[in-house]
Amino acid sequence: MPGQDFADTTLVTRFDAPDAATRLMVVNMDYRKDRTFDVTAPTPLEHFNPQTGVWTAVGNCTTHLTFTRGSDVLLRLTK
């Protein structure tokens, strides 16, 4: 759609729990095309791989993400 931007096609949900790392669920709500963008957090990030069940350090506070249509990514802020 003309004029559509990042805010119209992306959902970021933050999950906070006592004594647990903050998690971010980032969703590409556009089911018609892939999206690529950066996510920046106040602390270094980790990425969750649902196939292996393993968290992997991104290495810094910013990660470059590529989403297929309608996909999502789970991130975790390190303490």
C-alpha positions as CSV (number, residue, x, y, z in Angstrom):
1,M,0.0,0.0,0.0
2,P,1.4,3.4,-0.8
3,G,2.4,5.4,2.3
4,Q,2.7,2.3,4.5
5,D,5.6,2.3,6.8
6,F,7.3,0.3,9.6
7,A,4.7,1.2,12.2
8,D,1.9,-0.1,10.0
9,T,3.4,-3.5,9.5
10,T,5.4,-4.4,12.6
11,L,4.3,-5.3,16.1
12,V,6.7,-5.3,19.0
13,T,5.5,-6.7,22.3
14,R,7.5,-6.5,25.5
15,F,7.3,-9.1,28.2
16,D,8.6,-8.3,31.7
17,A,8.6,-10.7,34.6
18,P,10.1,-10.6,38.1
19,D,13.5,-12.2,38.2
20,A,13.5,-12.9,34.4
21,A,15.1,-11.2,31.4
22,T,12.9,-8.9,29.4
23,R,11.7,-10.5,26.2
24,L,10.6,-8.8,22.9
25,M,8.4,-10.5,20.4
26,V,8.8,-8.8,17.0
27,V,6.2,-9.6,14.3
28,N,6.0,-8.8,10.6
29,M,2.3,-8.3,10.3
30,D,2.6,-7.8,6.5
31,Y,1.6,-11.2,5.0
32,R,2.3,-9.9,1.4
33,K,6.1,-9.2,1.6
34,D,9.3,-9.7,3.5
35,R,10.7,-6.9,5.8
36,T,14.2,-6.0,6.9
37,F,15.0,-3.6,9.7
38,D,17.1,-3.1,12.8
39,V,16.0,-3.5,16.5
40,T,18.0,-1.5,19.1
41,A,17.7,-2.2,22.8
42,P,19.3,-0.6,25.9
43,T,21.3,-3.8,26.7
44,P,22.8,-6.5,24.5
45,L,20.3,-8.8,22.8
46,E,19.9,-12.6,22.4
47,H,18.0,-14.3,19.7
48,F,15.8,-17.4,20.3
49,N,16.0,-20.3,17.8
50,P,12.7,-22.2,18.1
51,Q,14.0,-25.3,16.2
52,T,16.9,-25.8,18.7
53,G,15.4,-24.1,21.8
54,V,18.7,-22.2,22.2
55,W,19.3,-18.5,23.0
56,T,22.2,-17.0,21.0
57,A,24.0,-13.8,21.8
58,V,23.6,-11.1,19.1
59,G,26.8,-9.5,20.3
60,N,25.6,-5.9,20.9
61,C,22.5,-3.8,21.5
62,T,21.4,-3.7,17.8
63,T,20.4,-6.6,15.6
64,H,19.6,-6.6,11.9
65,L,16.4,-8.7,11.3
66,T,15.0,-10.1,8.1
67,F,11.4,-11.3,8.3
68,T,9.5,-13.5,5.8
69,R,5.9,-12.6,5.3
70,G,3.9,-12.9,8.6
71,S,6.9,-14.2,10.6
72,D,8.1,-13.4,14.1
73,V,11.3,-13.3,16.2
74,L,11.8,-13.6,19.9
75,L,14.6,-11.6,21.4
76,R,15.8,-11.3,25.0
77,L,17.6,-8.4,26.7
78,T,20.6,-9.5,28.7
79,K,21.1,-8.3,32.2
